[in-house]
Amino acid sequence: MELVSAGDEASRDTAREEAWLLLNSAISMYLRIHASHLGTINQEDQEDVAAEKSLGLIRKIEAGENEMPSRLPGEIASYLSKAARNSLLDQRRERARRVVPAEEDRPEWDVGGARGDRGSRPPDPLAIQRCG
């Protein structure tokens, strides 16, 4: 792959941009395919996961830690599909572990209104129990 062997800085930058675009597009496609079986992923998360994985792969290729350039097209496609699937599963596990604080524990700017302004929602019985 020219990414590693490109001579001058401008050539390396061009090769890096082209590689990132190809990797990002392929990983985004595989994320959408796997999300159809594993559950949806919102657009913002999909873009973040694809960009992060693409950049990571480019860095590994440039450092000589990834042999992707010497692989056959089918092997590369399989590798990218598996990387996208694993990234999607990692993202889902991370979300499941994330604890969202109760509304009254969040700062006023994060609640969406003045403190105590709950709109039409009834009070949370568990929150009341904890306070009492």
N, CA, C and O atoms as a GROMACS GRO file, in nm:
protein
  528
    1MET      N    1   0.085  -0.118   0.000
    1MET     CA    2   0.000   0.000   0.000
    1MET      C    3   0.090   0.123   0.000
    1MET      O    4   0.189   0.129   0.072
    2GLU      N    5   0.055   0.221  -0.080
    2GLU     CA    6   0.133   0.343  -0.091
    2GLU      C    7   0.140   0.421   0.039
    2GLU      O    8   0.228   0.505   0.057
    3LEU      N    9   0.050   0.394   0.129
    3LEU     CA   10   0.043   0.465   0.255
    3LEU      C   11   0.176   0.458   0.330
    3LEU      O   12   0.218   0.556   0.392
    4VAL      N   13   0.239   0.345   0.326
    4VAL     CA   14   0.363   0.324   0.398
    4VAL      C   15   0.483   0.371   0.318
    4VAL      O   16   0.576   0.429   0.374
    5SER      N   17   0.482   0.348   0.187
    5SER     CA   18   0.600   0.374   0.106
    5SER      C   19   0.601   0.508   0.033
    5SER      O   20   0.698   0.539  -0.034
    6ALA      N   21   0.495   0.587   0.046
    6ALA     CA   22   0.490   0.715  -0.027
    6ALA      C   23   0.609   0.802   0.013
    6ALA      O   24   0.643   0.812   0.131
    7GLY      N   25   0.671   0.864  -0.087
    7GLY     CA   26   0.795   0.938  -0.065
    7GLY      C   27   0.779   1.067   0.012
    7GLY      O   28   0.813   1.074   0.130
    8ASP      N   29   0.728   1.170  -0.054
    8ASP     CA   30   0.721   1.301   0.011
    8ASP      C   31   0.596   1.314   0.096
    8ASP      O   32   0.503   1.234   0.086
    9GLU      N   33   0.594   1.416   0.179
    9GLU     CA   34   0.484   1.437   0.274
    9GLU      C   35   0.349   1.455   0.204
    9GLU      O   36   0.248   1.404   0.251
   10ALA      N   37   0.348   1.529   0.093
   10ALA     CA   38   0.223   1.552   0.020
   10ALA      C   39   0.167   1.420  -0.034
   10ALA      O   40   0.046   1.398  -0.030
   11SER      N   41   0.254   1.334  -0.084
   11SER     CA   42   0.210   1.203  -0.135
   11SER      C   43   0.155   1.117  -0.023
   11SER      O   44   0.054   1.048  -0.040
   12ARG      N   45   0.221   1.120   0.094
   12ARG     CA   46   0.173   1.043   0.210
   12ARG      C   47   0.038   1.094   0.257
   12ARG      O   48  -0.051   1.015   0.290
   13ASP      N   49   0.023   1.226   0.260
   13ASP     CA   50  -0.105   1.284   0.302
   13ASP      C   51  -0.217   1.244   0.207
   13ASP      O   52  -0.327   1.209   0.251
   14THR      N   53  -0.190   1.248   0.077
   14THR     CA   54  -0.291   1.209  -0.022
   14THR      C   55  -0.327   1.062  -0.006
   14THR      O   56  -0.444   1.025  -0.008
   15ALA      N   57  -0.225   0.977   0.010
   15ALA     CA   58  -0.250   0.833   0.029
   15ALA      C   59  -0.327   0.809   0.157
   15ALA      O   60  -0.417   0.724   0.160
   16ARG      N   61  -0.294   0.880   0.263
   16ARG     CA   62  -0.363   0.866   0.393
   16ARG      C   63  -0.509   0.907   0.379
   16ARG      O   64  -0.598   0.838   0.431
   17GLU      N   65  -0.536   1.018   0.310
   17GLU     CA   66  -0.673   1.064   0.289
   17GLU      C   67  -0.756   0.962   0.210
   17GLU      O   68  -0.870   0.933   0.245
   18GLU      N   69  -0.695   0.909   0.104
   18GLU     CA   70  -0.765   0.809   0.022
   18GLU      C   71  -0.792   0.681   0.102
   18GLU      O   72  -0.901   0.624   0.094
   19ALA      N   73  -0.692   0.638   0.178
   19ALA     CA   74  -0.709   0.516   0.259
   19ALA      C   75  -0.816   0.538   0.364
   19ALA      O   76  -0.900   0.450   0.386
   20TRP      N   77  -0.816   0.655   0.430
   20TRP     CA   78  -0.915   0.683   0.534
   20TRP      C   79  -1.056   0.682   0.474
   20TRP      O   80  -1.149   0.626   0.532
   21LEU      N   81  -1.071   0.745   0.358
   21LEU     CA   82  -1.202   0.749   0.293
   21LEU      C   83  -1.252   0.608   0.260
   21LEU      O   84  -1.368   0.577   0.285
   22LEU      N   85  -1.166   0.525   0.204
   22LEU     CA   86  -1.204   0.387   0.170
   22LEU      C   87  -1.237   0.306   0.295
   22LEU      O   88  -1.339   0.238   0.300
   23LEU      N   89  -1.150   0.314   0.394
   23LEU     CA   90  -1.173   0.238   0.518
   23LEU      C   91  -1.300   0.285   0.589
   23LEU      O   92  -1.382   0.204   0.633
   24ASN      N   93  -1.316   0.417   0.599
   24ASN     CA   94  -1.433   0.472   0.667
   24ASN      C   95  -1.562   0.431   0.597
   24ASN      O   96  -1.658   0.393   0.663
   25SER      N   97  -1.564   0.437   0.464
   25SER     CA   98  -1.683   0.398   0.388
   25SER      C   99  -1.715   0.250   0.408
   25SER      O  100  -1.831   0.213   0.430
   26ALA      N  101  -1.613   0.166   0.401
   26ALA     CA  102  -1.634   0.022   0.417
   26ALA      C  103  -1.680  -0.011   0.558
   26ALA      O  104  -1.774  -0.090   0.576
   27ILE      N  105  -1.616   0.047   0.658
   27ILE     CA  106  -1.655   0.018   0.796
   27ILE      C  107  -1.795   0.070   0.824
   27ILE      O  108  -1.872   0.004   0.893
   28SER      N  109  -1.830   0.188   0.771
   28SER     CA  110  -1.967   0.240   0.789
   28SER      C  111  -2.069   0.145   0.728
   28SER      O  112  -2.174   0.120   0.788
   29MET      N  113  -2.039   0.094   0.610
   29MET     CA  114  -2.130  -0.001   0.545
   29MET      C  115  -2.146  -0.127   0.632
   29MET      O  116  -2.258  -0.173   0.654
   30TYR      N  117  -2.035  -0.181   0.680
   30TYR     CA  118  -2.042  -0.301   0.763
   30TYR      C  119  -2.112  -0.273   0.896
   30TYR      O  120  -2.182  -0.361   0.948
   31LEU      N  121  -2.096  -0.155   0.952
   31LEU     CA  122  -2.169  -0.120   1.074
   31LEU      C  123  -2.319  -0.122   1.050
   31LEU      O  124  -2.395  -0.173   1.132
   32ARG      N  125  -2.363  -0.066   0.936
   32ARG     CA  126  -2.506  -0.066   0.905
   32ARG      C  127  -2.556  -0.210   0.886
   32ARG      O  128  -2.666  -0.243   0.932
   33ILE      N  129  -2.478  -0.293   0.820
   33ILE     CA  130  -2.519  -0.432   0.797
   33ILE      C  131  -2.531  -0.505   0.931
   33ILE      O  132  -2.632  -0.571   0.956
   34HIS      N  133  -2.430  -0.494   1.015
   34HIS     CA  134  -2.433  -0.564   1.144
   34HIS      C  135  -2.538  -0.506   1.237
   34HIS      O  136  -2.598  -0.579   1.316
   35ALA      N  137  -2.561  -0.376   1.229
   35ALA     CA  138  -2.663  -0.313   1.313
   35ALA      C  139  -2.802  -0.365   1.277
   35ALA      O  140  -2.891  -0.369   1.363
   36SER      N  141  -2.823  -0.404   1.152
   36SER     CA  142  -2.954  -0.458   1.114
   36SER      C  143  -2.983  -0.590   1.184
   36SER      O  144  -3.099  -0.628   1.200
   37HIS      N  145  -2.877  -0.662   1.227
   37HIS     CA  146  -2.895  -0.788   1.299
   37HIS      C  147  -2.881  -0.772   1.450
   37HIS      O  148  -2.943  -0.845   1.527
   38LEU      N  149  -2.798  -0.677   1.490
   38LEU     CA  150  -2.766  -0.663   1.633
   38LEU      C  151  -2.843  -0.549   1.699
   38LEU      O  152  -2.830  -0.528   1.820
   39GLY      N  153  -2.922  -0.477   1.626
   39GLY     CA  154  -2.994  -0.362   1.679
   39GLY      C  155  -2.939  -0.234   1.618
   39GLY      O  156  -2.826  -0.232   1.568
   40THR      N  157  -3.017  -0.131   1.621
   40THR     CA  158  -2.980  -0.008   1.551
   40THR      C  159  -2.866   0.065   1.621
   40THR      O  160  -2.840   0.046   1.740
   41ILE      N  161  -2.801   0.149   1.544
   41ILE     CA  162  -2.697   0.238   1.595
   41ILE      C  163  -2.729   0.376   1.536
   41ILE      O  164  -2.757   0.387   1.417
   42ASN      N  165  -2.725   0.479   1.620
   42ASN     CA  166  -2.760   0.610   1.566
   42ASN      C  167  -2.647   0.661   1.476
   42ASN      O  168  -2.533   0.616   1.486
   43GLN      N  169  -2.681   0.754   1.392
   43GLN     CA  170  -2.589   0.805   1.290
   43GLN      C  171  -2.461   0.861   1.351
   43GLN      O  172  -2.352   0.836   1.300
   44GLU      N  173  -2.475   0.936   1.457
   44GLU     CA  174  -2.358   0.998   1.521
   44GLU      C  175  -2.262   0.891   1.576
   44GLU      O  176  -2.141   0.901   1.557
   45ASP      N  177  -2.316   0.790   1.642
   45ASP     CA  178  -2.232   0.682   1.694
   45ASP      C  179  -2.166   0.604   1.581
   45ASP      O  180  -2.050   0.566   1.591
   46GLN      N  181  -2.240   0.582   1.475
   46GLN     CA  182  -2.186   0.511   1.360
   46GLN      C  183  -2.068   0.588   1.301
   46GLN      O  184  -1.964   0.529   1.272
   47GLU      N  185  -2.084   0.717   1.285
   47GLU     CA  186  -1.976   0.800   1.230
   47GLU      C  187  -1.855   0.799   1.323
   47GLU      O  188  -1.741   0.790   1.276
   48ASP      N  189  -1.879   0.808   1.453
   48ASP     CA  190  -1.769   0.808   1.550
   48ASP      C  191  -1.693   0.676   1.547
   48ASP      O  192  -1.570   0.674   1.544
   49VAL      N  193  -1.767   0.565   1.549
   49VAL     CA  194  -1.704   0.433   1.550
   49VAL      C  195  -1.624   0.412   1.421
   49VAL      O  196  -1.510   0.365   1.426
   50ALA      N  197  -1.683   0.447   1.307
   50ALA     CA  198  -1.614   0.428   1.178
   50ALA      C  199  -1.488   0.514   1.169
   50ALA      O  200  -1.384   0.467   1.124
   51ALA      N  201  -1.498   0.638   1.212
   51ALA     CA  202  -1.382   0.728   1.206
   51ALA      C  203  -1.270   0.680   1.299
   51ALA      O  204  -1.153   0.678   1.261
   52GLU      N  205  -1.307   0.641   1.420
   52GLU     CA  206  -1.208   0.593   1.517
   52GLU      C  207  -1.139   0.466   1.468
   52GLU      O  208  -1.016   0.454   1.477
   53LYS      N  209  -1.216   0.372   1.418
   53LYS     CA  210  -1.159   0.246   1.369
   53LYS      C  211  -1.073   0.270   1.245
   53LYS      O  212  -0.965   0.211   1.233
   54SER      N  213  -1.117   0.355   1.154
   54SER     CA  214  -1.040   0.385   1.032
   54SER      C  215  -0.906   0.448   1.067
   54SER      O  216  -0.803   0.408   1.015
   55LEU      N  217  -0.908   0.546   1.155
   55LEU     CA  218  -0.785   0.613   1.195
   55LEU      C  219  -0.690   0.514   1.265
   55LEU      O  220  -0.570   0.516   1.241
   56GLY      N  221  -0.746   0.430   1.351
   56GLY     CA  222  -0.664   0.331   1.420
   56GLY      C  223  -0.597   0.234   1.323
   56GLY      O  224  -0.480   0.200   1.339
   57LEU      N  225  -0.672   0.190   1.223
   57LEU     CA  226  -0.615   0.100   1.123
   57LEU      C  227  -0.505   0.167   1.042
   57LEU      O  228  -0.402   0.106   1.014
   58ILE      N  229  -0.526   0.292   1.003
   58ILE     CA  230  -0.425   0.366   0.927
   58ILE      C  231  -0.297   0.379   1.009
   58ILE      O  232  -0.187   0.361   0.958
   59ARG      N  233  -0.312   0.412   1.136
   59ARG     CA  234  -0.194   0.426   1.222
   59ARG      C  235  -0.119   0.294   1.235
   59ARG      O  236   0.004   0.292   1.232
   60LYS      N  237  -0.192   0.183   1.248
   60LYS     CA  238  -0.126   0.052   1.257
   60LYS      C  239  -0.055   0.016   1.127
   60LYS      O  240   0.054  -0.040   1.129
   61ILE      N  241  -0.117   0.047   1.014
   61ILE     CA  242  -0.054   0.020   0.885
   61ILE      C  243   0.074   0.101   0.871
   61ILE      O  244   0.178   0.049   0.830
   62GLU      N  245   0.067   0.230   0.906
   62GLU     CA  246   0.185   0.316   0.896
   62GLU      C  247   0.297   0.271   0.990
   62GLU      O  248   0.415   0.287   0.958
   63ALA      N  249   0.260   0.215   1.105
   63ALA     CA  250   0.360   0.169   1.202
   63ALA      C  251   0.411   0.029   1.169
   63ALA      O  252   0.501  -0.022   1.235
   64GLY      N  253   0.353  -0.034   1.066
   64GLY     CA  254   0.394  -0.168   1.029
   64GLY      C  255   0.337  -0.276   1.119
   64GLY      O  256   0.385  -0.389   1.119
   65GLU      N  257   0.234  -0.242   1.196
   65GLU     CA  258   0.173  -0.337   1.290
   65GLU      C  259   0.056  -0.413   1.228
   65GLU      O  260  -0.002  -0.500   1.294
   66ASN      N  261   0.020  -0.382   1.105
   66ASN     CA  262  -0.093  -0.446   1.040
   66ASN      C  263  -0.052  -0.485   0.899
   66ASN      O  264   0.004  -0.404   0.825
   67GLU      N  265  -0.079  -0.607   0.863
   67GLU     CA  266  -0.038  -0.659   0.732
   67GLU      C  267  -0.150  -0.649   0.628
   67GLU      O  268  -0.146  -0.718   0.526
   68MET      N  269  -0.249  -0.565   0.652
   68MET     CA  270  -0.362  -0.555   0.562
   68MET      C  271  -0.322  -0.528   0.417
   68MET      O  272  -0.382  -0.587   0.326
   69PRO      N  273  -0.225  -0.441   0.390
   69PRO     CA  274  -0.190  -0.414   0.249
   69PRO      C  275  -0.148  -0.537   0.170
   69PRO      O  276  -0.163  -0.540   0.048
   70SER      N  277  -0.096  -0.639   0.236
   70SER     CA  278  -0.050  -0.758   0.164
   70SER      C  279  -0.159  -0.864   0.153
   70SER      O  280  -0.133  -0.972   0.099
   71ARG      N  281  -0.278  -0.838   0.201
   71ARG     CA  282  -0.387  -0.936   0.199
   71ARG      C  283  -0.468  -0.928   0.069
   71ARG      O  284  -0.463  -0.828  -0.003
   72LEU      N  285  -0.541  -1.035   0.043
   72LEU     CA  286  -0.631  -1.039  -0.072
   72LEU      C  287  -0.755  -0.956  -0.042
   72LEU      O  288  -0.789  -0.938   0.075
   73PRO      N  289  -0.824  -0.906  -0.145
   73PRO     CA  290  -0.943  -0.824  -0.122
   73PRO      C  291  -1.049  -0.891  -0.033
   73PRO      O  292  -1.108  -0.825   0.052
   74GLY      N  293  -1.072  -1.019  -0.052
   74GLY     CA  294  -1.171  -1.089   0.032
   74GLY      C  295  -1.130  -1.094   0.178
   74GLY      O  296  -1.215  -1.085   0.267
   75GLU      N  297  -1.001  -1.110   0.202
   75GLU     CA  298  -0.950  -1.111   0.340
   75GLU      C  299  -0.966  -0.973   0.404
   75GLU      O  300  -1.000  -0.961   0.522
   76ILE      N  301  -0.940  -0.870   0.326
   76ILE     CA  302  -0.955  -0.733   0.377
   76ILE      C  303  -1.102  -0.706   0.410
   76ILE      O  304  -1.132  -0.649   0.515
   77ALA      N  305  -1.192  -0.746   0.320
   77ALA     CA  306  -1.334  -0.725   0.344
   77ALA      C  307  -1.379  -0.798   0.471
   77ALA      O  308  -1.454  -0.743   0.552
   78SER      N  309  -1.334  -0.921   0.487
   78SER     CA  310  -1.369  -0.999   0.605
   78SER      C  311  -1.314  -0.934   0.732
   78SER      O  312  -1.383  -0.926   0.834
   79TYR      N  313  -1.191  -0.887   0.725
   79TYR     CA  314  -1.129  -0.820   0.838
   79TYR      C  315  -1.206  -0.694   0.878
   79TYR      O  316  -1.233  -0.672   0.996
   80LEU      N  317  -1.242  -0.612   0.778
   80LEU     CA  318  -1.315  -0.488   0.806
   80LEU      C  319  -1.454  -0.516   0.862
   80LEU      O  320  -1.501  -0.446   0.950
   81SER      N  321  -1.519  -0.621   0.809
   81SER     CA  322  -1.651  -0.660   0.859
   81SER      C  323  -1.642  -0.702   1.006
   81SER      O  324  -1.724  -0.661   1.088
   82LYS      N  325  -1.543  -0.782   1.036
   82LYS     CA  326  -1.526  -0.828   1.175
   82LYS      C  327  -1.489  -0.712   1.267
   82LYS      O  328  -1.538  -0.705   1.380
   83ALA      N  329  -1.404  -0.622   1.220
   83ALA     CA  330  -1.366  -0.504   1.300
   83ALA      C  331  -1.489  -0.417   1.328
   83ALA      O  332  -1.505  -0.367   1.439
   84ALA      N  333  -1.574  -0.399   1.227
   84ALA     CA  334  -1.696  -0.319   1.245
   84ALA      C  335  -1.791  -0.387   1.344
   84ALA      O  336  -1.847  -0.321   1.432
   85ARG      N  337  -1.808  -0.518   1.330
   85ARG     CA  338  -1.896  -0.593   1.420
   85ARG      C  339  -1.846  -0.584   1.564
   85ARG      O  340  -1.923  -0.557   1.656
   86ASN      N  341  -1.716  -0.607   1.583
   86ASN     CA  342  -1.660  -0.600   1.718
   86ASN      C  343  -1.671  -0.460   1.777
   86ASN      O  344  -1.698  -0.445   1.896
   87SER      N  345  -1.650  -0.359   1.695
   87SER     CA  346  -1.664  -0.221   1.743
   87SER      C  347  -1.807  -0.190   1.782
   87SER      O  348  -1.832  -0.121   1.882
   88LEU      N  349  -1.901  -0.242   1.705
   88LEU     CA  350  -2.043  -0.223   1.737
   88LEU      C  351  -2.077  -0.291   1.870
   88LEU      O  352  -2.145  -0.233   1.953
   89LEU      N  353  -2.029  -0.414   1.889
   89LEU     CA  354  -2.054  -0.485   2.014
   89LEU      C  355  -1.987  -0.414   2.132
   89LEU      O  356  -2.046  -0.404   2.240
   90ASP      N  357  -1.865  -0.364   2.113
   90ASP     CA  358  -1.797  -0.288   2.218
   90ASP      C  359  -1.876  -0.164   2.255
   90ASP      O  360  -1.891  -0.131   2.373
   91GLN      N  361  -1.925  -0.094   2.153
   91GLN     CA  362  -2.002   0.027   2.177
   91GLN      C  363  -2.130  -0.005   2.254
   91GLN      O  364  -2.169   0.071   2.344
   92ARG      N  365  -2.195  -0.115   2.222
   92ARG     CA  366  -2.317  -0.156   2.292
   92ARG      C  367  -2.287  -0.192   2.438
   92ARG      O  368  -2.363  -0.155   2.528
   93ARG      N  369  -2.177  -0.264   2.462
   93ARG     CA  370  -2.140  -0.300   2.599
   93ARG      C  371  -2.110  -0.175   2.680
   93ARG      O  372  -2.149  -0.164   2.796
   94GLU      N  373  -2.040  -0.081   2.619
   94GLU     CA  374  -2.007   0.044   2.688
   94GLU      C  375  -2.134   0.119   2.725
   94GLU      O  376  -2.146   0.172   2.836
   95ARG      N  377  -2.228   0.124   2.634
   95ARG     CA  378  -2.355   0.191   2.662
   95ARG      C  379  -2.432   0.124   2.774
   95ARG      O  380  -2.494   0.191   2.856
   96ALA      N  381  -2.429  -0.008   2.776
   96ALA     CA  382  -2.502  -0.083   2.878
   96ALA      C  383  -2.442  -0.058   3.017
   96ALA      O  384  -2.513  -0.059   3.117
   97ARG      N  385  -2.310  -0.036   3.023
   97ARG     CA  386  -2.244  -0.012   3.151
   97ARG      C  387  -2.259   0.132   3.198
   97ARG      O  388  -2.245   0.161   3.317
   98ARG      N  389  -2.287   0.222   3.105
   98ARG     CA  390  -2.297   0.363   3.138
   98ARG      C  391  -2.417   0.386   3.231
   98ARG      O  392  -2.528   0.341   3.202
   99VAL      N  393  -2.394   0.456   3.341
   99VAL     CA  394  -2.499   0.487   3.435
   99VAL      C  395  -2.546   0.629   3.409
   99VAL      O  396  -2.467   0.723   3.411
  100VAL      N  397  -2.675   0.643   3.385
  100VAL     CA  398  -2.733   0.775   3.364
  100VAL      C  399  -2.787   0.823   3.498
  100VAL      O  400  -2.873   0.757   3.556
  101PRO      N  401  -2.738   0.935   3.547
  101PRO     CA  402  -2.783   0.982   3.678
  101PRO      C  403  -2.930   1.021   3.675
  101PRO      O  404  -2.984   1.063   3.573
  102ALA      N  405  -2.994   1.005   3.791
  102ALA     CA  406  -3.134   1.047   3.804
  102ALA      C  407  -3.143   1.195   3.774
  102ALA      O  408  -3.046   1.269   3.793
  103GLU      N  409  -3.258   1.238   3.728
  103GLU     CA  410  -3.276   1.377   3.684
  103GLU      C  411  -3.237   1.477   3.792
  103GLU      O  412  -3.177   1.580   3.763
  104GLU      N  413  -3.272   1.447   3.916
  104GLU     CA  414  -3.243   1.543   4.023
  104GLU      C  415  -3.095   1.545   4.060
  104GLU      O  416  -3.050   1.638   4.127
  105ASP      N  417  -3.018   1.446   4.018
  105ASP     CA  418  -2.875   1.442   4.045
  105ASP      C  419  -2.794   1.511   3.936
  105ASP      O  420  -2.674   1.535   3.953
  106ARG      N  421  -2.858   1.541   3.823
  106ARG     CA  422  -2.786   1.603   3.712
  106ARG      C  423  -2.785   1.754   3.729
  106ARG      O  424  -2.876   1.810   3.792
  107PRO      N  425  -2.684   1.821   3.675
  107PRO     CA  426  -2.682   1.967   3.684
  107PRO      C  427  -2.799   2.028   3.608
  107PRO      O  428  -2.855   1.966   3.517
  108GLU      N  429  -2.835   2.147   3.646
  108GLU     CA  430  -2.952   2.213   3.587
  108GLU      C  431  -2.942   2.224   3.435
  108GLU      O  432  -3.042   2.209   3.366
  109TRP      N  433  -2.823   2.252   3.382
  109TRP     CA  434  -2.806   2.266   3.238
  109TRP      C  435  -2.832   2.136   3.164
  109TRP      O  436  -2.863   2.138   3.045
  110ASP      N  437  -2.820   2.022   3.233
  110ASP     CA  438  -2.836   1.891   3.169
  110ASP      C  439  -2.978   1.838   3.182
  110ASP      O  440  -3.015   1.743   3.114
  111VAL      N  441  -3.056   1.896   3.269
  111VAL     CA  442  -3.192   1.848   3.294
  111VAL      C  443  -3.288   1.895   3.187
  111VAL      O  444  -3.383   1.824   3.154
  112GLY      N  445  -3.267   2.013   3.133
  112GLY     CA  446  -3.353   2.062   3.028
  112GLY      C  447  -3.454   2.163   3.077
  112GLY      O  448  -3.542   2.202   3.001
  113GLY      N  449  -3.445   2.205   3.197
  113GLY     CA  450  -3.536   2.305   3.251
  113GLY      C  451  -3.488   2.344   3.390
  113GLY      O  452  -3.384   2.299   3.436
  114ALA      N  453  -3.566   2.428   3.455
  114ALA     CA  454  -3.530   2.469   3.590
  114ALA      C  455  -3.541   2.351   3.684
  114ALA      O  456  -3.623   2.262   3.662
  115ARG      N  457  -3.461   2.350   3.788
  115ARG     CA  458  -3.470   2.242   3.887
  115ARG      C  459  -3.612   2.237   3.941
  115ARG      O  460  -3.673   2.341   3.966
  116GLY      N  461  -3.662   2.121   3.958
  116GLY     CA  462  -3.797   2.106   4.009
  116GLY      C  463  -3.902   2.111   3.900
  116GLY      O  464  -4.016   2.071   3.924
  117ASP      N  465  -3.868   2.160   3.782
  117ASP     CA  466  -3.962   2.164   3.672
  117ASP      C  467  -3.963   2.027   3.605
  117ASP      O  468  -3.875   1.997   3.524
  118ARG      N  469  -4.059   1.946   3.637
  118ARG     CA  470  -4.064   1.810   3.586
  118ARG      C  471  -4.166   1.796   3.472
  118ARG      O  472  -4.186   1.686   3.420
  119GLY      N  473  -4.228   1.906   3.434
  119GLY     CA  474  -4.328   1.896   3.326
  119GLY      C  475  -4.443   1.808   3.371
  119GLY      O  476  -4.495   1.824   3.482
  120SER      N  477  -4.484   1.715   3.286
  120SER     CA  478  -4.599   1.631   3.318
  120SER      C  479  -4.558   1.496   3.375
  120SER      O  480  -4.643   1.411   3.399
  121ARG      N  481  -4.429   1.476   3.398
  121ARG     CA  482  -4.384   1.347   3.450
  121ARG      C  483  -4.410   1.339   3.600
  121ARG      O  484  -4.386   1.435   3.673
  122PRO      N  485  -4.458   1.225   3.646
  122PRO     CA  486  -4.476   1.208   3.790
  122PRO      C  487  -4.342   1.191   3.859
  122PRO      O  488  -4.244   1.155   3.793
  123PRO      N  489  -4.334   1.217   3.988
  123PRO     CA  490  -4.207   1.201   4.059
  123PRO      C  491  -4.163   1.055   4.059
  123PRO      O  492  -4.246   0.964   4.057
  124ASP      N  493  -4.034   1.034   4.062
  124ASP     CA  494  -3.976   0.900   4.063
  124ASP      C  495  -3.983   0.845   4.205
  124ASP      O  496  -3.920   0.901   4.295
  125PRO      N  497  -4.058   0.736   4.229
  125PRO     CA  498  -4.072   0.683   4.364
  125PRO      C  499  -3.940   0.638   4.425
  125PRO      O  500  -3.920   0.653   4.546
  126LEU      N  501  -3.848   0.585   4.344
  126LEU     CA  502  -3.718   0.542   4.397
  126LEU      C  503  -3.635   0.662   4.443
  126LEU      O  504  -3.566   0.655   4.544
  127ALA      N  505  -3.644   0.770   4.369
  127ALA     CA  506  -3.570   0.891   4.407
  127ALA      C  507  -3.626   0.948   4.536
  127ALA      O  508  -3.551   0.994   4.623
  128ILE      N  509  -3.758   0.944   4.549
  128ILE     CA  510  -3.821   0.995   4.672
  128ILE      C  511  -3.781   0.907   4.789
  128ILE      O  512  -3.754   0.958   4.898
  129GLN      N  513  -3.777   0.777   4.769
  129GLN     CA  514  -3.738   0.683   4.874
  129GLN      C  515  -3.595   0.709   4.920
  129GLN      O  516  -3.567   0.706   5.040
  130ARG      N  517  -3.504   0.736   4.827
  130ARG     CA  518  -3.364   0.762   4.860
  130ARG      C  519  -3.350   0.890   4.941
  130ARG      O  520  -3.265   0.899   5.030
  131CYS      N  521  -3.433   0.989   4.910
  131CYS     CA  522  -3.423   1.119   4.980
  131CYS      C  523  -3.484   1.114   5.118
  131CYS      O  524  -3.446   1.192   5.205
  132GLY      N  525  -3.577   1.024   5.139
  132GLY     CA  526  -3.652   1.020   5.264
  132GLY      C  527  -3.589   0.945   5.370
  132GLY      O  528  -3.644   0.935   5.480
   0.00000   0.00000   0.00000
